Amino acid sequence: MNPKEHGEVFVLDDGGEVDLDLGNYERYLNITLTRENNITTGKIYKHVIEKERRGDYLGKTVQVVPHITDAIQAWIERVASVPVDDTKETPDVCIIELGGTVGDIESAPFVEAMSQLRRRAGRGNFLQVHVSYVPVINGEQKTKPTQVAVRDVRHAGLIPDLIACRCEKPLDAGTISKIAHFGIVEVEQVLAVRDMPSVYQVPILLEEQNLVNLLQDGLHLRDLQISPALIQKGRTTWAEWKALTNKAPQQILGRVNIVLVGKYIELHDSYMSVVKSLEHGAMHCSKDLNLVWLDAEHLEKKTLESDPALYHKAWHNLCTADGILTPGGFGVRGTEGMISAARWARENKRPYLGICLGMQIAVIEFARHVAGIADATSQEFVEGSENQVIIFMPEIDRENLGGTMRLGLRSTHFQNNSDWSKLRALYGSESVILERHRHRYEVNPAYIERLEAAGLSFIGKDDKGERMEIIEMKDHPYFVGVQFHPEYLSRVLNPSKPYLGFVAASAGCLDKITKEAMVSAKSDGPNGVQGAF
């Protein structure tokens, strides 16, 4: 999946590389999904072909209907019964996102499968929310696109129970009435999902439009036997959510300016989880996040030669930011600009966070300008170069690149030399943490001793003590690099610790946030779970 075309590739605990939408579900619902929750056409066809090869169909002609559609339904029913949160209980409700647009060739078997599933599940066990956009043309809210979409989806066998209308501004009463009339639903079944100051306020907007009661009635949820403890947990979570996301203007204590030095900034969805993690951190610091997107190539000398104005603007944005973030990526393009950004942050005591490639960039920069290895580089950048401080991981497949990286949830062990670490304090001084990974290059073990002697601290390593996971500089406000991707585990009510620390340091409130983290860790007790305390 090309990040400039598709956006971010999200990684799950089990190493599944999936669509970024699954990341949104994990963040909003505080659940943990697996690769089985991501159902694609390729997976379904492969599954059916394998069954046919085994003789499961006893020589029958294999067709889209019923074999493909049956396989889709069976997959959903199987996955729907798998626990996804810390209760370890079978879920009461399964949310199915049928992506794409009505009429797409790619989604036709899935539309048919959902139509069949609706009939099989029966009344009170299936509820369809149809999402449609209501454009405004010459000041008039146009309902025709929604009318046509509902007509088409009904023609395909799916009947909307609720119609969620995306819109910039609140819908007029007449517009809602018209959509209800042509959509054959009641007026209260039309939800106006208008733009909000923060996307995290959308659940509050939906509650105000009676969505909870509509779901309870449509799915007979009031008949469920739910434990009082779980009900109280839900109420507490909802109260915390509203308190965090719906703050009054006077509760926002200024703005924090973060510059993201990236390779794929043309499509902001390429860094979806990174942006969300920064937002989570900013909310917990009661700050307004101002994210500046900076193309790493614009910091390089070749841009100075071709477009001096663009070069100087990029450096102005870098030097005036409160914090500098270098996220993950692949390939050599833009890496010299990233190295320059890391050097500026190190020398000028500006908070820096390097993720995956960003950590490797920080190691290369330090090797060149502090450890005296002037030609230090990565094997990914210059094959066959002499001083490769970053190398291809020996166990990774060099020929088959797809899905062969070091993926999924893995442990990182803080070393004995990390008692002073700002990052470790944010993790509640845990000795072991769990974070998700996605990389095929690592710090070259042959250079560790030399780099440490020059002052670079490798405070976190893998379970064997061989692979470098975390770097941090001691005499710096916040200079941290992590080989893993902490953004994949960041949650609205439990932000990623590396990102939270980075935002707090950039906003000048790291001490306060660290003290809160330590207090929370003592009250919760040790556990060493997924990047949190």
N, C-alpha and C positions, 0 to 999 in steps of 0.2 A: 504494500500500500504506500504509494508515493505521498509523503507528507504535504507536498505542494498541491496535490490534487484531492486527496482524501482527508487530510488532517492527521491528527495524532493516532498512533497505534497504541492502544491501551493494553497493559499487561496485568493478568490476574495472578492470584496466588499460585495456581498450578502451572504457570508459565504460558497459559493461553494468550495469544496475540489477537486482540479482538477490536471491534469498532469502538470508537470513543464514546458512543452512547452508553455502553455498559459502565464506563467510568462515572457517567452522570448518575446512573441508577445506584451505584455503590455509594457515591457521595451523599446523595439526597436521602436514601433509605437506610443508610448505615448497615448495609448487608455485604456479604462476601460471596461472589459468584465464581463459577468455573467456566472452562472452555465449552462445556456442554450447554451453557446458557446462551451461547452464540450459535444460532442455527443459520447456516448458509445453504444456498443451492448446491454448491459443490459437496458439502458434507452429506446432504440428503441423497443425492444421486450416487455418490460413492457407497453409501450404506445400502441402498437398494441393489446396486450392481453386485456388491459382495454377497448379499443374500441370494441373488439369482445364481451366482457362481456356485454357491454351496448347495443349490437345489432346494432352497426353502420354498420356492413357489411351485415345485413339482412339475416343471415344464410348461406352466401357463405363460401366456403372452404377458410380458411386463409392460404396463402402461402408466401414463401420468396419473390417470384416474382408473383404478383406485390405489395403485401401489405407492406412487410418490405422495399423494395426499394422505394416505393412511400412515405412511412413515413419518410425515410431518406431525400429525396428530399424536402418534405414539411417542415421538420424541418429546413433545411439549408435556404430555401427561406424565412421562417419566421424570423429567426435570422438575416439574411443578411440585413433586413430593419430596424434593431434597431440601433439608434445612439450610438456611442461608444466614442465620444470625446466631447470637450467643445463647439463645434459648434452646437450640438444638431440636426444636419442635418442627413438625411438618407444617409448612405454610398453609394458611387458610385461603389466601388469595394469590393467584399467579398473574402477573402483568405481562402481557404479550405485546410487544411493539411490532406491528406489521409495517415495515419501512417502505419507502418509495412513494409512488404516486399511483392512484387508481388508473388502470389501463396499461401500466408498464408490463412488458413481456416478462421481465425477470420475476415479477411478483405474482403472476397469474396462478401457479400451483398453490402458493401460500394463501391467496385470497379464497380459492376453492376449498382448501383445507379448513380455513377458519369458518367458512360457511357451513361445512359439514360438522365441525366441532360445535358450533352454536346449536345445531339441531340435536346432536348427540348429548350435549351437556344438559339441555333442557332449561325451561323457564326458571329464573332465579339463580342460575349457575353460570351465566354468561352475560356480560355487559360490554357493549361496544361504545367507545368514545371516538367520534370522528373529528379529526382536527382539520380545520380549513382556515385559509387566510381571507380576510375581508379588506380589500384595498379601498383607498379613498382617491377618487378621481374628480378633479375640479370641485373639491369640497364635499362630494357626495359619497357616502358609504355604499359600495356596490356589493350586492348579495348574489349576483348571478353566478360567479365562480363557485360559491358554496352550494347553490341550488344544483348546478350541473354535477358537482362532485358527489353530492348525496344521491342524486339520481343514478349516477354511474355505479356507485358502490352498492346500491340497492339492486341494480340490474345484475351485479356479480354475485348476489346472494347474501350480502351483509346488510344488516338493518341497524343504523345508528340509534343508540339509546340516549346518548348525550352528544351535543355538537359543541365543540370547543373552538371558538372563533378567535384566531390571532388577529390583533389589531393594534394600531398605534395609540388610539384614544378610546375612551368608553363608547360603547355602541349606543346609538339612539334607540329609544323604545320602539320606534317604527321598524328599524332595521332588525331588531331581535324578533319582533312579531312576524316579520316577513320570512325570516329564516326558519322560525318555528312552523309557520304555515306550510312552506314548501318542503321542509325537512320532515314533516309529519311527526312532530314532537310538540310537547307543551312548552310554553314560554320559559318556564323555570328550568327546562332541560337544555337551554341554550346558555353557554358560559362565555362571557366576554373576557378573554385572556389578553388584556391590554398591556402595553409596555409599562414597566414599573421602574422606580429609581434604582432598584436592585433586583436582580433575578431571584434572590433569596426571599423576596417579599411576595412572590407569586403564590406560594402555598397559602399565605394569609388572604390574598385576594380570592382564591378559590374557596376558602372556608367562608368568607363573607357572602359568597354566592350559593351557599348551602350544598356544596359538593359532598360533604361528609354524609348528610342525610340522604342525598340522592343515591350514593353508593350503598348505604345501609339498606335502603328500601329495594334497590335493584338487585342486590346480591343476598338479601335476607340475612345480613350480617348480625342483626339483633338476636338471631336465633343461636348464635355461637356461644359456647361456654368459655369465657375468657377469665383467667385467674385475676383476682383483685390486684396482685403484685404487678402483673403485666399492664393492667389498666393504669395503675399509678405511674408506672415507668413511662407509659405513653404520654400521660398528662405532664409529667415533669419534663420530658424531652420537648414537648410542644411549647411549654412555657419558656424553656431555655432558648429555643429557636426564635420565638418572637422577641424575647428580650435582647438577643444578640443582633438580629437582622433588621429590627424595626426601631432603631434608636432615633431619638429626637436630634435635630441638628446641633443643639447645644451639647450633646453627648459626644460628638465627633471632635477629637482633640487635634485638629490640624491635618495636614496632608503629608504623606510620605511619597517621595519621588524615586521610583525604581526604574532602572534602564535594563532592558533585556537585550543582550548582545547575541543574536541568533543567526541561523543560516536559512530559515524558511519563513521569514517574517511576512512574506506576501500574503500568506494564509494564516491568520491568527489561530485557527483551529489546530494548527500543527503543534501548538504548545498549550492545548486546552487545559490539561491537568496542572501545568505549571502556573497558568493564570489563576485557576481556581484556588490553588494552594496559597498564592500571594494574597488573594482576596480573603481567604480564611484567616490568614495571619493578620492582615490589616484590620479586620473586624474585631479580632480579639485584642488588638492594641488600640482600639477605638480611633483608628486613623482612616482617612480617605485615601485610597490608593490611586496614585497617578502613574500609570505604566507607560513608559516610553519605549517604543519599538525601534531597535537600532540594527541595521544590517552590518554584520561583522566586516564585510568587504569594504565598507565605507571608511573604516579606520586604517586601511592599508595604504601604503605609499603609491600604489598604482592608481588609486582613486584621487590622490593629491595631484598626480600628473594629468589625469583625464578630466577631473571635475573638482578643482580646488574648493569651490563653495560647498559642495556636498561633503567633502572631507572635513573641512573646518566646522561645519554644522554638526557632523557626527561626533567630533571630539568635544564640541561645546556641550552636547547632550550628555556625553559620558562624564565629563568633568563636573557638571553641575548636579548630577544625580546624588541622592542620598545613599543609594546602594547599587551594586553592579551584580547582575546575574548572568551566568553563562550556562545555558541548558545543554541537553544532549544533542547528538547529531552524528552524521556519517560523512566521510570524505575530507579532502584537504581544503576545499574551497572555504575561504573566510577564516581559516584557523590562525593566520598571522595577525589578523585583526583581533581575534579573541585573546591571543597571547599578549598583545599590546594592552588590552583592557585589563587583563589579570595583573600585569606588571604595574599599571597605573594604580589599581586598587591596593596592591601590596605596598608600594612605595609611599602612597599618600594616605594610608590608614583608612581607606574607605571600605565599609562592609562589602564582602564578596562571598557569593555562593556559587560553586561550580558543581554541576550535576553531570555525572557520567563523563562525557567528553569534556565538560567544563572542569572536572577534577583533573583529568589528564592534561588539559591545557595548563592548569596551574602548576602541575609538576614539571612540565616542559619549560615553562617560564622560569621557575625557580632554578632548574638545572642550568639554564643558559646564563642567567644574570646574577646568581648567587653562588651556585656550586662550581662555577667555572667550566661548565661543559658547553661551550659556545655553539656547537652544532647539534645539540640535543634535539631530538625529534621523535616522531612516532612511526612505527613500521607501517601504519595506515597511510601516512603522508608520503614517506620516501622509502620505498622498498630497497633493501640492500645498503642503507646508510650505516655509518659506523656506530654512532651513539644513539641507539634506539632505547630511550628511557621508557617508552610505551611499546609493548609487543603484542602480537597475536597470541591469544590464549592457546596453549599447546593441545588441549583436548577438543578444540572447536574444529568442525568440518570446514576445510578450506574450499571444497568444491561445491557443496550444496549449501548455499547461504541462507535459504529460506527456513526459518524456524529452528536454526541450529545454534543460536546464541545461548549464552548463559541466562536463563529465563526463570522468572517466578520468585517466590518467597524463599529467602535464604537468611541465615543468621550472620550477624556481625558481632564480633567480640571486642569490647573495649580493652585496651592494653593497660598494663600496670602504670605506664607513664602518662595516663590520661586523667589523673585526679583533678588537674587544673582546668580541664576542658570545659568551655562554655556549652558546647553541644551536648556533652554527656550530662551536664547538670540539667539541661532541658529535657532529657530523657529520664529524669528522676534518678540520676546516678546509677542506672541499670548497668550490669556487666555484659548482658547480651540483649540485642534487639533483633527484630525481624523486619526486613524490608524487601521490596520487590526489585528485581534486577532485569536488565536487558542490555547486554554488551558482549562483544567478542574480543576486545582489547583490554589490557591491564598494565599496571606499572611493572616494569622489568625488575625482578628480584635482585638482579646483579648490581643494581644501582642504589638499592635501599640504604645500605650502610653509608655510602658517600653522601647521599642527600640528607640523611639524618644528621651526619656530622656537620653539615653546613647549616642545620637549623630547621629543617622541615620535619614535622612530627607526624608519623603515621600512627594515629591513636586507635584505629579500628582495623581489624583484620578478619579473615574468614575463620571457620571453625578449625582449620588446620594451621592457622598462623602463617600461611604462605601468600595469600592474596591480599593486597592492600585495598581497604574499603573506605577509610576516612583519613583525610589529612586536615590538620588545623595548625594555625600559627599562634604561638603563645602570646607574643607581644604585639597584638593587633586587636582592634575593637571587635572584629568578627571576620575571620578569613577561614572559610570551611569549604572543603571539597569532598563529595561522596561519590563512590562508584555506583551506588544503587540509585533508584529513582523514587525518592520519598514522596513525590507528588501523587503517586498511584494510591497511597494509603491516607491521604489527607481527607479529613471530614469537616463539615461545617462546624460541628460542636467539638471537634478534636483535631485541630490543625496539625499538619506535619511539623515535627520538631525542628528540622533544619530550616524550613521556610519560616516558621514562627520566629526562630532566633534571628534569622536574617532580617526580617521585616522589623522586628523589635530593635535590633542594633541600628538599623537605618533610621528608625524613628526616635532613637535616643531613649528607649525604655526597656532595654534588655535586662537590666538588674531587676526591675519590677516583675517582668514576665518570668524570669528564672526563679525568683523567690516563690511565685505562685505555683510554678511547676514542681518545685521541691515540696511544698506544702501538700499539693495534690498527690504526689507520689507517696508521701508518708501516710496519708489517710487511706489510700487505695491498697497499699501493700505491694510488695514486689511480684512481678509476673513475667516481665520480658516479652510482651506480646507485640505484634505487628507495629513496631515503630512508636508505640505509645506506652504510657505508664498506667 
